[in-house]
């Protein structure tokens, strides 16, 4: 795989993780739920983002 393409994918992934973390912190979920969601997104990068996108806490 081309190194430039890999770097771009890394930046996209980082942007998605930051966006997810900001959205999680701004949600109406309890503090414990927020911590669990952020850990899920950080520990399971691709799967965690997909699960968060489909079932994560929504803004209230």
PDB file of N, H, CA, C and O in Angstrom:
ATOM      1  N   UNK A   1       0.855  -1.173   0.000  1.00  0.00           N
ATOM      2  CA  UNK A   1       0.000   0.000   0.000  1.00  0.00           C
ATOM      3  C   UNK A   1       0.902   1.237   0.000  1.00  0.00           C
ATOM      4  O   UNK A   1       1.954   1.246   0.639  1.00  0.00           O
ATOM      5  N   UNK A   2       0.503   2.228  -0.684  1.00  0.00           N
ATOM      6  H   UNK A   2      -0.352   2.222  -1.203  1.00  0.00           H
ATOM      7  CA  UNK A   2       1.259   3.456  -0.798  1.00  0.00           C
ATOM      8  C   UNK A   2       1.340   4.160   0.560  1.00  0.00           C
ATOM      9  O   UNK A   2       0.342   4.245   1.276  1.00  0.00           O
ATOM     10  N   UNK A   3       2.529   4.665   0.915  1.00  0.00           N
ATOM     11  H   UNK A   3       3.340   4.596   0.333  1.00  0.00           H
ATOM     12  CA  UNK A   3       2.730   5.307   2.212  1.00  0.00           C
ATOM     13  C   UNK A   3       1.866   6.551   2.357  1.00  0.00           C
ATOM     14  O   UNK A   3       1.369   6.822   3.450  1.00  0.00           O
ATOM     15  N   UNK A   4       1.675   7.314   1.286  1.00  0.00           N
ATOM     16  H   UNK A   4       2.079   7.093   0.398  1.00  0.00           H
ATOM     17  CA  UNK A   4       0.835   8.513   1.370  1.00  0.00           C
ATOM     18  C   UNK A   4      -0.614   8.151   1.666  1.00  0.00           C
ATOM     19  O   UNK A   4      -1.276   8.825   2.455  1.00  0.00           O
ATOM     20  N   UNK A   5      -1.107   7.095   1.037  1.00  0.00           N
ATOM     21  H   UNK A   5      -0.570   6.547   0.396  1.00  0.00           H
ATOM     22  CA  UNK A   5      -2.480   6.645   1.258  1.00  0.00           C
ATOM     23  C   UNK A   5      -2.654   6.189   2.705  1.00  0.00           C
ATOM     24  O   UNK A   5      -3.672   6.484   3.331  1.00  0.00           O
ATOM     25  N   UNK A   6      -1.666   5.474   3.236  1.00  0.00           N
ATOM     26  H   UNK A   6      -0.839   5.235   2.728  1.00  0.00           H
ATOM     27  CA  UNK A   6      -1.721   5.007   4.613  1.00  0.00           C
ATOM     28  C   UNK A   6      -1.748   6.189   5.574  1.00  0.00           C
ATOM     29  O   UNK A   6      -2.488   6.177   6.557  1.00  0.00           O
ATOM     30  N   UNK A   7      -0.949   7.200   5.293  1.00  0.00           N
ATOM     31  H   UNK A   7      -0.348   7.209   4.494  1.00  0.00           H
ATOM     32  CA  UNK A   7      -0.935   8.389   6.139  1.00  0.00           C
ATOM     33  C   UNK A   7      -2.258   9.128   6.120  1.00  0.00           C
ATOM     34  O   UNK A   7      -2.710   9.622   7.152  1.00  0.00           O
ATOM     35  N   UNK A   8      -2.882   9.209   4.954  1.00  0.00           N
ATOM     36  H   UNK A   8      -2.515   8.807   4.115  1.00  0.00           H
ATOM     37  CA  UNK A   8      -4.183   9.870   4.839  1.00  0.00           C
ATOM     38  C   UNK A   8      -5.237   9.085   5.618  1.00  0.00           C
ATOM     39  O   UNK A   8      -6.066   9.677   6.309  1.00  0.00           O
ATOM     40  N   UNK A   9      -5.208   7.759   5.510  1.00  0.00           N
ATOM     41  H   UNK A   9      -4.534   7.279   4.948  1.00  0.00           H
ATOM     42  CA  UNK A   9      -6.160   6.940   6.273  1.00  0.00           C
ATOM     43  C   UNK A   9      -5.956   7.130   7.770  1.00  0.00           C
ATOM     44  O   UNK A   9      -6.928   7.173   8.525  1.00  0.00           O
ATOM     45  N   UNK A  10      -4.719   7.244   8.203  1.00  0.00           N
ATOM     46  H   UNK A  10      -3.930   7.209   7.590  1.00  0.00           H
ATOM     47  CA  UNK A  10      -4.432   7.481   9.614  1.00  0.00           C
ATOM     48  C   UNK A  10      -4.994   8.807  10.093  1.00  0.00           C
ATOM     49  O   UNK A  10      -5.548   8.891  11.190  1.00  0.00           O
ATOM     50  N   UNK A  11      -4.855   9.845   9.274  1.00  0.00           N
ATOM     51  H   UNK A  11      -4.406   9.776   8.384  1.00  0.00           H
ATOM     52  CA  UNK A  11      -5.399  11.154   9.638  1.00  0.00           C
ATOM     53  C   UNK A  11      -6.925  11.138   9.675  1.00  0.00           C
ATOM     54  O   UNK A  11      -7.536  11.752  10.550  1.00  0.00           O
ATOM     55  N   UNK A  12      -7.533  10.441   8.730  1.00  0.00           N
ATOM     56  H   UNK A  12      -7.037   9.943   8.019  1.00  0.00           H
ATOM     57  CA  UNK A  12      -8.996  10.320   8.719  1.00  0.00           C
ATOM     58  C   UNK A  12      -9.464   9.591   9.976  1.00  0.00           C
ATOM     59  O   UNK A  12     -10.434  10.004  10.613  1.00  0.00           O
ATOM     60  N   UNK A  13      -8.781   8.520  10.326  1.00  0.00           N
ATOM     61  H   UNK A  13      -7.994   8.185   9.808  1.00  0.00           H
ATOM     62  CA  UNK A  13      -9.141   7.767  11.526  1.00  0.00           C
ATOM     63  C   UNK A  13      -8.995   8.642  12.769  1.00  0.00           C
ATOM     64  O   UNK A  13      -9.878   8.644  13.627  1.00  0.00           O
ATOM     65  N   UNK A  14      -7.902   9.378  12.877  1.00  0.00           N
ATOM     66  H   UNK A  14      -7.184   9.376  12.180  1.00  0.00           H
ATOM     67  CA  UNK A  14      -7.696  10.261  14.015  1.00  0.00           C
ATOM     68  C   UNK A  14      -8.803  11.308  14.106  1.00  0.00           C
ATOM     69  O   UNK A  14      -9.314  11.579  15.193  1.00  0.00           O
ATOM     70  N   UNK A  15      -9.172  11.890  12.983  1.00  0.00           N
ATOM     71  H   UNK A  15      -8.757  11.670  12.100  1.00  0.00           H
ATOM     72  CA  UNK A  15     -10.243  12.892  12.967  1.00  0.00           C
ATOM     73  C   UNK A  15     -11.568  12.275  13.430  1.00  0.00           C
ATOM     74  O   UNK A  15     -12.317  12.902  14.179  1.00  0.00           O
ATOM     75  N   UNK A  16     -11.857  11.051  12.984  1.00  0.00           N
ATOM     76  H   UNK A  16     -11.249  10.541  12.375  1.00  0.00           H
ATOM     77  CA  UNK A  16     -13.098  10.384  13.398  1.00  0.00           C
ATOM     78  C   UNK A  16     -13.098  10.081  14.889  1.00  0.00           C
ATOM     79  O   UNK A  16     -14.130  10.224  15.545  1.00  0.00           O
ATOM     80  N   UNK A  17     -11.969   9.668  15.433  1.00  0.00           N
ATOM     81  H   UNK A  17     -11.131   9.552  14.901  1.00  0.00           H
ATOM     82  CA  UNK A  17     -11.883   9.376  16.868  1.00  0.00           C
ATOM     83  C   UNK A  17     -12.074  10.653  17.682  1.00  0.00           C
ATOM     84  O   UNK A  17     -12.786  10.645  18.686  1.00  0.00           O
ATOM     85  N   UNK A  18     -11.447  11.744  17.261  1.00  0.00           N
ATOM     86  H   UNK A  18     -10.869  11.750  16.446  1.00  0.00           H
ATOM     87  CA  UNK A  18     -11.606  13.019  17.970  1.00  0.00           C
ATOM     88  C   UNK A  18     -13.059  13.479  17.888  1.00  0.00           C
ATOM     89  O   UNK A  18     -13.629  13.920  18.886  1.00  0.00           O
ATOM     90  N   UNK A  19     -13.658  13.376  16.701  1.00  0.00           N
ATOM     91  H   UNK A  19     -13.194  13.017  15.890  1.00  0.00           H
ATOM     92  CA  UNK A  19     -15.058  13.761  16.525  1.00  0.00           C
ATOM     93  C   UNK A  19     -15.966  12.912  17.426  1.00  0.00           C
ATOM     94  O   UNK A  19     -16.884  13.439  18.055  1.00  0.00           O
ATOM     95  N   UNK A  20     -15.710  11.610  17.487  1.00  0.00           N
ATOM     96  H   UNK A  20     -14.964  11.182  16.976  1.00  0.00           H
ATOM     97  CA  UNK A  20     -16.516  10.719  18.330  1.00  0.00           C
ATOM     98  C   UNK A  20     -16.364  11.099  19.801  1.00  0.00           C
ATOM     99  O   UNK A  20     -17.353  11.153  20.532  1.00  0.00           O
ATOM    100  N   UNK A  21     -15.136  11.362  20.239  1.00  0.00           N
ATOM    101  H   UNK A  21     -14.332  11.319  19.645  1.00  0.00           H
ATOM    102  CA  UNK A  21     -14.903  11.713  21.641  1.00  0.00           C
ATOM    103  C   UNK A  21     -15.612  13.013  22.006  1.00  0.00           C
ATOM    104  O   UNK A  21     -16.222  13.106  23.072  1.00  0.00           O
ATOM    105  N   UNK A  22     -15.539  14.006  21.142  1.00  0.00           N
ATOM    106  H   UNK A  22     -15.044  13.930  20.276  1.00  0.00           H
ATOM    107  CA  UNK A  22     -16.219  15.280  21.407  1.00  0.00           C
ATOM    108  C   UNK A  22     -17.731  15.073  21.449  1.00  0.00           C
ATOM    109  O   UNK A  22     -18.404  15.641  22.309  1.00  0.00           O
ATOM    110  N   UNK A  23     -18.265  14.283  20.550  1.00  0.00           N
ATOM    111  H   UNK A  23     -17.718  13.821  19.852  1.00  0.00           H
ATOM    112  CA  UNK A  23     -19.702  14.004  20.528  1.00  0.00           C
ATOM    113  C   UNK A  23     -20.132  13.232  21.777  1.00  0.00           C
ATOM    114  O   UNK A  23     -21.187  13.501  22.350  1.00  0.00           O
ATOM    115  N   UNK A  24     -19.319  12.290  22.182  1.00  0.00           N
ATOM    116  H   UNK A  24     -18.461  12.071  21.716  1.00  0.00           H
ATOM    117  CA  UNK A  24     -19.635  11.514  23.384  1.00  0.00           C
ATOM    118  C   UNK A  24     -19.635  12.413  24.606  1.00  0.00           C
ATOM    119  O   UNK A  24     -20.546  12.340  25.431  1.00  0.00           O
ATOM    120  N   UNK A  25     -18.622  13.260  24.732  1.00  0.00           N
ATOM    121  H   UNK A  25     -17.881  13.320  24.062  1.00  0.00           H
ATOM    122  CA  UNK A  25     -18.543  14.152  25.888  1.00  0.00           C
ATOM    123  C   UNK A  25     -19.677  15.162  25.906  1.00  0.00           C
ATOM    124  O   UNK A  25     -20.077  15.607  26.981  1.00  0.00           O
ATOM    125  N   UNK A  26     -20.204  15.534  24.756  1.00  0.00           N
ATOM    126  H   UNK A  26     -19.879  15.172  23.882  1.00  0.00           H
ATOM    127  CA  UNK A  26     -21.306  16.487  24.680  1.00  0.00           C
ATOM    128  C   UNK A  26     -22.676  15.847  24.766  1.00  0.00           C
ATOM    129  O   UNK A  26     -23.689  16.546  24.730  1.00  0.00           O
ATOM    130  N   UNK A  27     -22.723  14.539  24.878  1.00  0.00           N
ATOM    131  H   UNK A  27     -21.901  13.971  24.907  1.00  0.00           H
ATOM    132  CA  UNK A  27     -24.009  13.840  24.911  1.00  0.00           C
ATOM    133  C   UNK A  27     -24.642  13.935  26.297  1.00  0.00           C
ATOM    134  O   UNK A  27     -24.028  14.420  27.247  1.00  0.00           O
ATOM    135  N   UNK A  28     -25.863  13.470  26.388  1.00  0.00           N
ATOM    136  H   UNK A  28     -26.362  13.076  25.616  1.00  0.00           H
ATOM    137  CA  UNK A  28     -26.592  13.485  27.652  1.00  0.00           C
ATOM    138  C   UNK A  28     -26.373  12.237  28.490  1.00  0.00           C
ATOM    139  O   UNK A  28     -27.077  12.035  29.480  1.00  0.00           O
ATOM    140  N   UNK A  29     -25.427  11.407  28.125  1.00  0.00           N
ATOM    141  H   UNK A  29     -24.856  11.571  27.321  1.00  0.00           H
ATOM    142  CA  UNK A  29     -25.170  10.165  28.857  1.00  0.00           C
ATOM    143  C   UNK A  29     -24.530  10.469  30.205  1.00  0.00           C
ATOM    144  O   UNK A  29     -23.986  11.552  30.418  1.00  0.00           O
ATOM    145  N   UNK A  30     -24.603   9.500  31.112  1.00  0.00           N
ATOM    146  H   UNK A  30     -25.045   8.620  30.940  1.00  0.00           H
ATOM    147  CA  UNK A  30     -23.960   9.665  32.426  1.00  0.00           C
ATOM    148  C   UNK A  30     -22.449   9.612  32.265  1.00  0.00           C
ATOM    149  O   UNK A  30     -21.937   9.179  31.233  1.00  0.00           O
ATOM    150  N   UNK A  31     -21.749  10.056  33.289  1.00  0.00           N
ATOM    151  H   UNK A  31     -22.165  10.408  34.127  1.00  0.00           H
ATOM    152  CA  UNK A  31     -20.284  10.074  33.233  1.00  0.00           C
ATOM    153  C   UNK A  31     -19.722   8.675  32.993  1.00  0.00           C
ATOM    154  O   UNK A  31     -18.786   8.510  32.211  1.00  0.00           O
ATOM    155  N   UNK A  32     -20.284   7.671  33.658  1.00  0.00           N
ATOM    156  H   UNK A  32     -21.044   7.805  34.294  1.00  0.00           H
ATOM    157  CA  UNK A  32     -19.817   6.299  33.489  1.00  0.00           C
ATOM    158  C   UNK A  32     -20.009   5.799  32.066  1.00  0.00           C
ATOM    159  O   UNK A  32     -19.136   5.132  31.511  1.00  0.00           O
ATOM    160  N   UNK A  33     -21.144   6.121  31.483  1.00  0.00           N
ATOM    161  H   UNK A  33     -21.853   6.663  31.934  1.00  0.00           H
ATOM    162  CA  UNK A  33     -21.406   5.712  30.105  1.00  0.00           C
ATOM    163  C   UNK A  33     -20.460   6.412  29.145  1.00  0.00           C
ATOM    164  O   UNK A  33     -19.988   5.806  28.183  1.00  0.00           O
ATOM    165  N   UNK A  34     -20.181   7.679  29.399  1.00  0.00           N
ATOM    166  H   UNK A  34     -20.564   8.171  30.180  1.00  0.00           H
ATOM    167  CA  UNK A  34     -19.256   8.411  28.542  1.00  0.00           C
ATOM    168  C   UNK A  34     -17.873   7.773  28.566  1.00  0.00           C
ATOM    169  O   UNK A  34     -17.239   7.610  27.524  1.00  0.00           O
ATOM    170  N   UNK A  35     -17.409   7.413  29.762  1.00  0.00           N
ATOM    171  H   UNK A  35     -17.925   7.545  30.608  1.00  0.00           H
ATOM    172  CA  UNK A  35     -16.092   6.772  29.888  1.00  0.00           C
ATOM    173  C   UNK A  35     -16.071   5.449  29.138  1.00  0.00           C
ATOM    174  O   UNK A  35     -15.108   5.153  28.431  1.00  0.00           O
ATOM    175  N   UNK A  36     -17.118   4.656  29.283  1.00  0.00           N
ATOM    176  H   UNK A  36     -17.900   4.896  29.857  1.00  0.00           H
ATOM    177  CA  UNK A  36     -17.172   3.364  28.592  1.00  0.00           C
ATOM    178  C   UNK A  36     -17.193   3.530  27.077  1.00  0.00           C
ATOM    179  O   UNK A  36     -16.525   2.781  26.365  1.00  0.00           O
ATOM    180  N   UNK A  37     -17.953   4.503  26.578  1.00  0.00           N
ATOM    181  H   UNK A  37     -18.495   5.112  27.157  1.00  0.00           H
ATOM    182  CA  UNK A  37     -17.993   4.729  25.130  1.00  0.00           C
ATOM    183  C   UNK A  37     -16.636   5.162  24.605  1.00  0.00           C
ATOM    184  O   UNK A  37     -16.183   4.675  23.569  1.00  0.00           O
ATOM    185  N   UNK A  38     -15.985   6.077  25.316  1.00  0.00           N
ATOM    186  H   UNK A  38     -16.352   6.472  26.158  1.00  0.00           H
ATOM    187  CA  UNK A  38     -14.669   6.545  24.854  1.00  0.00           C
ATOM    188  C   UNK A  38     -13.666   5.406  24.884  1.00  0.00           C
ATOM    189  O   UNK A  38     -12.866   5.273  23.958  1.00  0.00           O
ATOM    190  N   UNK A  39     -13.687   4.573  25.931  1.00  0.00           N
ATOM    191  H   UNK A  39     -14.337   4.681  26.683  1.00  0.00           H
ATOM    192  CA  UNK A  39     -12.792   3.410  25.971  1.00  0.00           C
ATOM    193  C   UNK A  39     -13.066   2.458  24.816  1.00  0.00           C
ATOM    194  O   UNK A  39     -12.129   1.931  24.216  1.00  0.00           O
ATOM    195  N   UNK A  40     -14.331   2.233  24.498  1.00  0.00           N
ATOM    196  H   UNK A  40     -15.092   2.662  24.985  1.00  0.00           H
ATOM    197  CA  UNK A  40     -14.682   1.359  23.383  1.00  0.00           C
ATOM    198  C   UNK A  40     -14.103   1.894  22.077  1.00  0.00           C
ATOM    199  O   UNK A  40     -13.527   1.141  21.292  1.00  0.00           O
ATOM    200  N   UNK A  41     -14.258   3.195  21.849  1.00  0.00           N
ATOM    201  H   UNK A  41     -14.726   3.807  22.487  1.00  0.00           H
ATOM    202  CA  UNK A  41     -13.764   3.807  20.610  1.00  0.00           C
ATOM    203  C   UNK A  41     -12.235   3.758  20.553  1.00  0.00           C
ATOM    204  O   UNK A  41     -11.668   3.550  19.481  1.00  0.00           O
ATOM    205  N   UNK A  42     -11.570   3.944  21.678  1.00  0.00           N
ATOM    206  H   UNK A  42     -12.030   4.113  22.549  1.00  0.00           H
ATOM    207  CA  UNK A  42     -10.106   3.948  21.693  1.00  0.00           C
ATOM    208  C   UNK A  42      -9.498   2.544  21.623  1.00  0.00           C
ATOM    209  O   UNK A  42      -8.482   2.339  20.960  1.00  0.00           O
ATOM    210  N   UNK A  43     -10.117   1.584  22.305  1.00  0.00           N
ATOM    211  H   UNK A  43     -10.943   1.751  22.845  1.00  0.00           H
ATOM    212  CA  UNK A  43      -9.545   0.235  22.361  1.00  0.00           C
ATOM    213  C   UNK A  43      -9.866  -0.615  21.134  1.00  0.00           C
ATOM    214  O   UNK A  43      -9.093  -1.503  20.774  1.00  0.00           O
ATOM    215  N   UNK A  44     -10.996  -0.348  20.493  1.00  0.00           N
ATOM    216  H   UNK A  44     -11.624   0.374  20.785  1.00  0.00           H
ATOM    217  CA  UNK A  44     -11.390  -1.082  19.298  1.00  0.00           C
ATOM    218  C   UNK A  44     -11.643  -0.069  18.188  1.00  0.00           C
ATOM    219  O   UNK A  44     -12.794   0.263  17.906  1.00  0.00           O
ATOM    220  N   UNK A  45     -10.588   0.423  17.562  1.00  0.00           N
ATOM    221  H   UNK A  45      -9.652   0.154  17.791  1.00  0.00           H
ATOM    222  CA  UNK A  45     -10.686   1.588  16.681  1.00  0.00           C
ATOM    223  C   UNK A  45     -11.771   1.513  15.612  1.00  0.00           C
ATOM    224  O   UNK A  45     -12.640   2.384  15.582  1.00  0.00           O
ATOM    225  N   UNK A  46     -11.761   0.538  14.759  1.00  0.00           N
ATOM    226  H   UNK A  46     -11.055  -0.170  14.783  1.00  0.00           H
ATOM    227  CA  UNK A  46     -12.724   0.498  13.660  1.00  0.00           C
ATOM    228  C   UNK A  46     -14.084   0.021  14.154  1.00  0.00           C
ATOM    229  O   UNK A  46     -15.102   0.660  13.888  1.00  0.00           O
ATOM    230  N   UNK A  47     -14.103  -1.082  14.862  1.00  0.00           N
ATOM    231  H   UNK A  47     -13.276  -1.601  15.078  1.00  0.00           H
ATOM    232  CA  UNK A  47     -15.360  -1.645  15.357  1.00  0.00           C
ATOM    233  C   UNK A  47     -16.007  -0.696  16.362  1.00  0.00           C
ATOM    234  O   UNK A  47     -17.224  -0.512  16.348  1.00  0.00           O
ATOM    235  N   UNK A  48     -15.204  -0.098  17.225  1.00  0.00           N
ATOM    236  H   UNK A  48     -14.216  -0.247  17.237  1.00  0.00           H
ATOM    237  CA  UNK A  48     -15.730   0.837  18.215  1.00  0.00           C
ATOM    238  C   UNK A  48     -16.399   2.040  17.571  1.00  0.00           C
ATOM    239  O   UNK A  48     -17.455   2.482  18.024  1.00  0.00           O
ATOM    240  N   UNK A  49     -15.788   2.573  16.513  1.00  0.00           N
ATOM    241  H   UNK A  49     -14.930   2.214  16.145  1.00  0.00           H
ATOM    242  CA  UNK A  49     -16.390   3.703  15.808  1.00  0.00           C
ATOM    243  C   UNK A  49     -17.710   3.313  15.145  1.00  0.00           C
ATOM    244  O   UNK A  49     -18.675   4.076  15.172  1.00  0.00           O
ATOM    245  N   UNK A  50     -17.741   2.139  14.560  1.00  0.00           N
ATOM    246  H   UNK A  50     -16.957   1.519  14.539  1.00  0.00           H
ATOM    247  CA  UNK A  50     -18.971   1.678  13.905  1.00  0.00           C
ATOM    248  C   UNK A  50     -20.086   1.496  14.933  1.00  0.00           C
ATOM    249  O   UNK A  50     -21.214   1.939  14.715  1.00  0.00           O
ATOM    250  N   UNK A  51     -19.767   0.842  16.056  1.00  0.00           N
ATOM    251  H   UNK A  51     -18.851   0.482  16.233  1.00  0.00           H
ATOM    252  CA  UNK A  51     -20.773   0.627  17.105  1.00  0.00           C
ATOM    253  C   UNK A  51     -21.243   1.961  17.660  1.00  0.00           C
ATOM    254  O   UNK A  51     -22.440   2.164  17.867  1.00  0.00           O
ATOM    255  N   UNK A  52     -20.293   2.883  17.905  1.00  0.00           N
ATOM    256  H   UNK A  52     -19.321   2.718  17.737  1.00  0.00           H
ATOM    257  CA  UNK A  52     -20.676   4.194  18.422  1.00  0.00           C
ATOM    258  C   UNK A  52     -21.583   4.921  17.429  1.00  0.00           C
ATOM    259  O   UNK A  52     -22.578   5.527  17.827  1.00  0.00           O
ATOM    260  N   UNK A  53     -21.243   4.862  16.143  1.00  0.00           N
ATOM    261  H   UNK A  53     -20.435   4.369  15.820  1.00  0.00           H
ATOM    262  CA  UNK A  53     -22.044   5.542  15.140  1.00  0.00           C
ATOM    263  C   UNK A  53     -23.475   4.997  15.089  1.00  0.00           C
ATOM    264  O   UNK A  53     -24.428   5.758  14.919  1.00  0.00           O
ATOM    265  N   UNK A  54     -23.619   3.678  15.237  1.00  0.00           N
ATOM    266  H   UNK A  54     -22.844   3.060  15.374  1.00  0.00           H
ATOM    267  CA  UNK A  54     -24.936   3.052  15.153  1.00  0.00           C
ATOM    268  C   UNK A  54     -25.737   3.138  16.440  1.00  0.00           C
ATOM    269  O   UNK A  54     -26.953   3.327  16.394  1.00  0.00           O
ATOM    270  N   UNK A  55     -25.076   3.001  17.600  1.00  0.00           N
ATOM    271  H   UNK A  55     -24.088   2.848  17.637  1.00  0.00           H
ATOM    272  CA  UNK A  55     -25.816   2.864  18.848  1.00  0.00           C
ATOM    273  C   UNK A  55     -25.352   3.783  19.959  1.00  0.00           C
ATOM    274  O   UNK A  55     -25.820   3.659  21.091  1.00  0.00           O
ATOM    275  N   UNK A  56     -24.446   4.698  19.666  1.00  0.00           N
ATOM    276  H   UNK A  56     -24.066   4.798  18.746  1.00  0.00           H
ATOM    277  CA  UNK A  56     -23.879   5.545  20.692  1.00  0.00           C
ATOM    278  C   UNK A  56     -24.844   6.571  21.261  1.00  0.00           C
ATOM    279  O   UNK A  56     -25.950   6.758  20.752  1.00  0.00           O
ATOM    280  N   UNK A  57     -24.408   7.229  22.320  1.00  0.00           N
ATOM    281  H   UNK A  57     -23.510   7.078  22.733  1.00  0.00           H
ATOM    282  CA  UNK A  57     -25.269   8.244  22.931  1.00  0.00           C
ATOM    283  C   UNK A  57     -25.501   9.413  21.975  1.00  0.00           C
ATOM    284  O   UNK A  57     -24.595   9.838  21.258  1.00  0.00           O
ATOM    285  N   UNK A  58     -26.691   9.906  21.980  1.00  0.00           N
ATOM    286  H   UNK A  58     -27.427   9.562  22.563  1.00  0.00           H
ATOM    287  CA  UNK A  58     -27.057  11.023  21.098  1.00  0.00           C
ATOM    288  C   UNK A  58     -27.114  12.307  21.916  1.00  0.00           C
ATOM    289  O   UNK A  58     -27.309  12.270  23.131  1.00  0.00           O
ATOM    290  N   UNK A  59     -26.947  13.424  21.254  1.00  0.00           N
ATOM    291  H   UNK A  59     -26.789  13.454  20.267  1.00  0.00           H
ATOM    292  CA  UNK A  59     -27.056  14.728  21.939  1.00  0.00           C
ATOM    293  C   UNK A  59     -28.492  14.955  22.374  1.00  0.00           C
ATOM    294  O   UNK A  59     -29.439  14.583  21.681  1.00  0.00           O
ATOM    295  N   UNK A  60     -28.629  15.564  23.519  1.00  0.00           N
ATOM    296  H   UNK A  60     -27.860  15.866  24.081  1.00  0.00           H
ATOM    297  CA  UNK A  60     -29.983  15.862  24.023  1.00  0.00           C
ATOM    298  C   UNK A  60     -30.142  17.339  24.215  1.00  0.00           C
ATOM    299  O   UNK A  60     -31.205  17.796  24.632  1.00  0.00           O
TER     300      UNK A  60
END
